[in-house]
């Protein structure tokens, strides 16, 4: 956390061609608050404790909607492992931005934005899981072991953390790249890929029997929104610069300055 705050201090001053602006007054409190949310939520979940067989006996599926009920019979170890790979791979996507020299030159700012995205997404995910305490689909699956059903993890279904983090990293990467290349013809390809990766992760979590459809949908929405809007809210406002411009020309051997103001 101290390193992140130091990075905020180093990158607070906006240079003329900078895409993003970092502020100690806003970004340091955001980093501290989101880190605190993660810590409190994690410790609270850790202290939940396991359930008893009597607790399981009183559970009912009547409250589930049709789409969610379809997840109950799913239980695939292959899908679970594959979702770990896609979610883990998503965490590496922001590193691809460093291949671009212009982005690499602002690595300190990008690291702050990325840290906020990760902390906010994970904090919201953990806090929601702890508050809702929704039973995972496999709790109702007769083919799943009793030990797995009684674990703390069995109560943390809403919403999907794999999907939320995958969406956050994918949309963050696409958003930052797009902000540095606003006129690129590759933007549709980049955004299609960004939307597809977390969708695959969510589908795998559903097939693994770890989450309901609504868990995956909510995780996707939260992650995508955080991944998009954290960079968006840090963009430098160039509208003021565009309204007032100064140019010069030579008339009869004398320099003449022309002032243009666009309202």
N, C-alpha and C positions, 0 to 999 in steps of 0.2 A: 504493500500500500504506500509506503514511503517513496518507493521508486516511481509509482504512478503520479503521486503529488508532485514529485520533482519534475517529471515529464510535463505536467501541466504548466509549471512555472517556466520551463524552458520554451514552451511553445505558445505562450499566451499572446505574444506580439504578432499581429498579422502582417505579413509581408505583402507587397503590392499584388503579386500574382498568386497569392495563396487561395486555395479553394475553401478551406475550413478555418474557423477561428475558435480558439480555446480561451476560456475565461476562468481564472482562479475563483472568482466569486460564485460561479455556478457549477463548474465541473468538479471542484474539490468536494463540495457538499454532496453532489450526486454520487461520486465514488465512495465516499464515506458511508452515506445512507444505504446504498445498495449493498455494500460489503457487510454492513450491520444486519441488513435484512437476511442475507445469506447465512450469516453466523447464527442468528436467533432461530431461524427456521430449521436449520440443520440440527442444532442442539435439541430443539423441541421434538423433532421427528425421532431423533436418536433415543429420547427418553419415553417414547410411546409404550414400548413393551409389546410382547406378543399377545395373541388372543387365546381363548379356550375353545374347546370343541362345542361347548354350550353356546358360545357366541355365534359360531357358524350355523348351528341348528336353527337359530332365529332369523336367519337372513332370507330374503325373498327377492325374486326376479320380477315381480309384478310392476315395479316402477320403471323398468327399462323400456325404451322405445324399440320399435321393430329393428332398426339398423343396429342398435347396440346389442340386441339379443343374438345377432348372428355371430358375435365375437366369442360367445360362450363355448362353442364346440371347437374353437381354434386352439391349438397347442403345438406349435412347431419350434423345435430347438434350432433348426436350420434358419428359420425366419428371425428368431431372436438373435442368433449370432450375426446374421447378415445385417440386421438393423444396427448392431454395435459397430460394424465396419462402416456403414454409410454415415452414421452419426459422427463417428470418430474422424472419418475422412472430411466431413463438413468443417470440422474445427481447423483443418489445414488450409481451407480455401482462402482465407484472408492473406495467407503468406504469398499466394500467387500475385497479389497486388504489387509486391516488392520487385517484380520483374520490370515494372514501369518506372523509368527514371524520375519522372515528375512526381509520382506518388512516393517513391523511395526517398526523395529529398524532403518530404514531410512525414517521415516515418514516426517521429515523436508524436505528432498530432494524431496520426492514424492509430497509433498504439493506445492513446487515451480514449479515442472513440470506440475502439475494439474492446477495451477493458470495460467501458460503461455498458456496451451492448451485452457482453458476457455476464457481467454482474447483475444487470437489471433483469435479463431473461431468466437466469438461473434463480435469482431471488424471488421473482414472481412465481416461478414454477414451484419451488419448494414451499413457499408460503401458502399457495393455493392447495397444494397436496395436503399440507398439514391442517388447513382449515376445513376442507371438504371431506377428507378421509373416505374416499369412494373405494369400494371393493373392486378389485381387478376381475376381469371376466373369468379367469381360471378358478376363482373361488367357487364358482357354480359348476365347474367341470368335474364330473365324477372320475375322470381319468388322471387327475392331478393328485399328487401325494398330499397327505394331511399336513405334513411338515411345511410344505410350501404355502399352503392355505393359511396356516397359523402365523406366518412370519409378518413382521412389520411391513415389509414390501407389499404384501397383499392388500394393504389399505391405502395405497398411494397411486391410484389409477388416474385421477383427474388433476392436471391434464398431462399429456405425454411430454416428458422432459426430453427424450430423444428427438421428438419432432420439433419441439419449440427451439431447441438449440441448433438443430440442423437448419431450420428456417431462418433463424437469426443470422447465422454465419453466411448462408447462401445469399440472403437479401442484402446483408451488409456489404459483402464483396461486390455484388452487382451494382449496388447504389454508389459506392465509392468509385468504382471503375467508370460508371456512367457520368458521374459528376466531373471527372477528369477528361472524359471523351464525350461531351454532350452531342456532338454531331456525327458520331461513328455509325457506320452502317451495320456494325456488329452488335448493336444494342439489343435487337430482338432475339438474337441467339443467346446472348449473355443472360437476359431476363428469363428466357424459356428454360435454360439450364438451372437458373436460380430457383425457379418455381418447381422444377421436376425433382431435384434432389431431396428436399424435405417431403415431397409427396410420396416418393419411394420409401423413405424412412418410415413415414406414418403407416403406409400399407403393410410393411413388414412387421411393425409393432402390432397391428391389428391381426395379422395372420399368426403371429406368435402367441396370441391370446393374452398379451400383456395389457392391451388397451381396447376400449370401445371406440366406435367411430367418432362419437362426440369428444372423446379425450384427444384423439388425433386432430380433429378439426380445430378445437380450441388451442391446442399447442401450436399448430401451424399458424393460426391467426396471430397469436401473441408474439411468437418469434419473428414472423414477417414484419409486423408493425414496429417492433423494437429495432430490428435490423435495418429497416428503412428510415425511420424517423430520427434515430440518434445522429446519423450523419447529416440528415436533412436540416435539423435544427441548428447545426453548427456551420452551415454554409455561409460564406461571406456574402453580404448584400451588395451587389454591384450596381443596383439601380441608380443610386445617387451619382456614381461616377459616369454613368451613361447620359445623365440629364445635362451635365455641364462639361463641355469640351473646349479646349483651346488649340488652335492651329495657327501656323504662320505661313506667309507667302511673301514674295518680293514684287513690289510695284514701283516701276521707274527707279529701280536700284535701291529702294528703301524697304526695310522689313515692315510688314503690316501683320498685326495679330488679329485673328478672327475668333470671336467668342460665339459659341453656339449653345443655346439653352433649349432643351426639349422638355416640355411640360407633360 
